[in-house]
Amino acid sequence: MPRHPRIETENQQIGQAQSHVIPTTGDLDRSDFASEFTTVDTPMQSDHVKELLFMEELVCIEIPKGRDAKNEEQFIDVGNNGVRQFIERGKAQWVKRKFVEVLARAKREEITTPEFTDATGARATRIDRTPALIHNFMLIEDKNPNGRAWLSRILAEA
């Protein structure tokens, strides 16, 4: 296996050299600094941080019991980034939105291939794909006004 050469940072260019003149008298030419500074009067919060906070919010869901309660798992194991959450069937529970997203994205697909006669009279085969959730669930309460639209969007994705 080939070894990659080391990179010694003392031999690397760090940033870009800049030079600004500060006069001993008179006004400072602020246009020289305009591209270097941004005035912020409130703390900045990136979209990524907002998304992370949104995904940590608690929502109330319930995974209903199925028709064959004896042969189905009582606790659904849901994982997100190495963190596991067990959700009990038939019981309303508050869980973090990030686990609800995992449930909403866990889909299976039923594929059927019915034969039919097309407009020219020839035999043809159609492929029908029907997506469904692996575990149906009910969203009981979401205190975030954007929560329901978010869930609808996730469920509609392929």
Helices and strands as residue ranges (DSSP letters): G 9-11, G 30-32, H 47-55, E 58-62, E 75-80, E 83-88, E 93-96, H 97-105, E 107-112, E 115-117, E 123-125, E 128-133, E 138-141, H 147-156
